[in-house]
Amino acid sequence: HDEYFVRIVVKWVPILTQFCGDDALWELIFIEIVSDRSDSVTCDTIMSLVCNCAMRWSNEHINACQSWILSQQSKCSFAGSIQSLKVSLRFLVISSEQKPIQCFDFGNDANVPRLAYAQTQESTISAIRLALDYLEIENHTEPSNSGIPQTETSTGRNIIPDWLILLVLISKASTQHLERTIDCVLEHSNKAS
């Protein structure tokens, strides 16, 4: 019975919330449901829900949700929650409507979508910090026998992780975005040292 209910939720929540959403809906999806669950089946279900939402929601709804995610990062709502960060990163990457990273033409600016997280300097910094916070938490929670950080690429060697895709998407937006990304990464690495 639970499996049937989950399939209904994954199918109908994105459809019923296609044109509008609010802080309560986004908090439920990106923080509350995720923090209550830890098993991989439920995490996969939540990822499916988030991907379906990113594919079905209107542009206005996606932009509002992206802005909300970035505001939560600046409020530290995701602090310490690797699953909330992971789900939020997946939504930001999927909702960018970007081609797969392997298909990028770095010389062609026509491929750059309008992203809520690339519109202002504050939103850009929040998105970069979201990716770097995820990477830092992930590296501290995964044991490493080889001294090499264990990121999600270790589970699928040909899969580029969402945090890296997000950093590339932001960097590709403009020269200023690239400079801001480099500055934030260097600042973050200096704090970690």
Secondary structure, 3 states (H helix, E strand, C coil): CHHHHHHHHHHHHHHHCCCCCCHHHHHHHHHHHHHHCCCHHHHHHHHHHHHHHHHHCCHHHHHHHHHHHHHHHHCCCCCCCHHHHHHHHHHHHHCCCCCCHHHCCCCCHHHCCCCHHHCCHHHHHHHHHHHHHHHHHHHHHCCCCCCCCCCHHHCCCCCCCHHHHHHHHHHHHCHHHHHHHHHHHHHHHHHHC
